[in-house]
Amino acid sequence: MLGLKVKHKYAQEVKSDLLSKGIFDKDYLPKKEKEDIIFPIIKSITLPNTIQIESIEFEKSTKITLSLKEALRDKLTEKELAILKTAYDTTGDIAILEIDEELRPKEHIIGKTLLDIQKQIKVVVRKDGNHEGTFRTQKMKIIAGENRLETTHIENGVKLLLNVETVYFSPRLSTERDRINKLVTASEEVLVMFSGCGVYPVNIGKNTKAKHVVGIEINPEGHNYALKNVILNKLKNVELYNGDVKEIVPKLNKKYDRILMPLPKSAEDFLDVALSVSKIGTIIHFYDFLHEDKFEEAHKKIEKACKKQSLKYKILNTIKCGQQSPKVYRICVDFEIC
C-alpha cells in the first residue's frame, strides 16, 4: 500500500488536505511512530512536509467512514446526487462548499451530513458569490455547525488566524508557499505585495532565515489579521503596512532581494513598482491566470515592463500552482533581474 509520512506537528494539516482531496484511505488506520505518523493513501500525491512510502502494511479499520455522497444517498435523490459537488476546501476547522442553485433547498442537510462524517470540521459554509472587489473577498453563508467565520488555519508549521469571508485566503496554495519558502536564502530582504492576512510573510518569516520580510496589504481587515499572526507566530523579522502598494513601496526607499506578487488578476499593473525596487540579482515571483496554451503571455508582460525600464532579465521557471477553471491555471513566473 501507499503511505504518506509526516511529522506529528503537521499531521492534522496534512490529514485535512488528504480528506478534502478524497485521497485518504478510510479503510485503514494510520500508523503512529515516535516522531511521525503515516497516513494510508489511495494514490500518489506530493504535499509539503511529507514523504511518500511505496510499500507499507496498515491495519484494517473496523470503523465505517462514509464519503459525503455515500452519506447523503438516503437523503438526496439520484438526480440531486448526480449534481452534488463533493470536493471542498478546508480552512482551519471550516469546510467551504460549492452548492448549485438546484441543491440550495437541501444545503442544511448537506452541511449537517458533512459535520457528522468529518468530526474535525466545526463549521460548514457555502460560497455565496465570486471573489470580487479590490479586497478579493467572497461572501459565505453558514449552512451548518457553529455560528462563526473566523478560524485558525495551520500550514507549513505556522498558525494563521483569519475570517474566511472578509480576508482572501486559499488553502490550496500551501504547496506553492512551501516552494517559495525553500527558495529563500539566508539574509534575504523580501517584499510581499498583496500580503493578505500575512500568509506569505509569516511563512517566510517562520520557515526561512530571511533577514527581513515586508508585507503590504490594502484590506484593513486582512492587515489586522496579519498583525495578529505575526504575534501568534512570535516573529521579529516581519514588518507590515496597510495601504496601496503603489503608494507605500516608493516611501520605503529600499531595494529587495526577492519580491512576491501573488495577485493573479492584475499583478501586471504593479510590475513597474516591483522593478523600481529591484536590483541585479533580485528574483521576482509574478502570478497570473492564463489558459494552458497561453503561458507565454505572462512572459510578454514581463518583457514589456522590463523593456520600459531598460532592465535585463531571465526567466527561471514557469510553475502551475492552481487551477481557476478548465484549462485555465494560476501560474507563477520566477524571473531574475540581470
Phi, psi and omega in degrees: 000162176269143176224158178235115185266134185211146175295150183305324184292340178257000191299313183294321178298313181292318180299315179300319180295317180296319179295316182293332179272354180072027185255342179292126180275101186285353179280351183230158181266141174300152180256122182264133175240178185302312183246351186229167170226141181245119181267137174285131181232155185266347175202164183296143177205148176250120178229152178300146173064024180233160175231126179277135178247126188283326185222112181207147179260134177244153176282137180294137178275136177268350180274133179268116178246119184272151169286166181300317180295318179296318182292337181264002187302326180267000184247341178238155176284166178300322178296318179293320179297327182293330181258001180292128175268113186267344178284145179206158175265147174241118174246112187060235178254024178248126175264134183245114185253156166252124180234120181296157183307321183295335182262358183304323178298340181253013187296324180294320178297317179297313181296315181296321179295320178297319176300321183294325185262345178236090189293339180284345179271131182246342180222137174239127178235159171242149177294133183240036181153180179263166172295128184211166178078175181300328184272357177056035181269168187220130178295141178231148175238126177287126181244350177192154176090202184292152184270074179203156177239004178263141181206168173246118181259139179243128175208145177049032177080008178244154177255135182230112175273132180198165173252122188291345180264325187261355181229135175286128177203136177235112177295339182292345183267010181299324178294320178293320179295323177293323177300314179297316179308317185286345179272335184289129180256168184300142174071014179288146169261119188241135175246127176244110175278148176057058193274356174057227181279014177092017188300313178287312179303319181291318177302312182291317180299325184272324191256001180228178177255030177303141180290316187205134179236125178251130176241137180235126182222132183278335181281115182301324179295314178298317180299317180297321176293323179298318178300318179294323182288330174297317178292316181302325181261008174056051183259142180244352186252017181242131179235134188237144178229141176255118179156188182280128179309318183293336179269324187277316185305312180300330182286340182286337175051055187210150173256150185237152178278332182213136181229128178253137182231064186279059176228081192301329187279338183213021182300331181299334179289350183243005179300323180298324179293315180299316181294330181292340180244024176259171179212176177300124181101347178296135176252129181245134177254105185256123183255148181205158170255120182213152174295148184300339179269000187231028180299334181295342178298325177295321178297322180293323178296319178294315179302315181298315182293319181292321179297321180297328180257013178055044180250141174267149182208168172218139178282129179263316182205153167232114190244133168283127181224032177152161181237127180273320181199175180308121178069006176247123187240151164279124178238159173235126174257116175268122177224154185242137176280130185255000000 
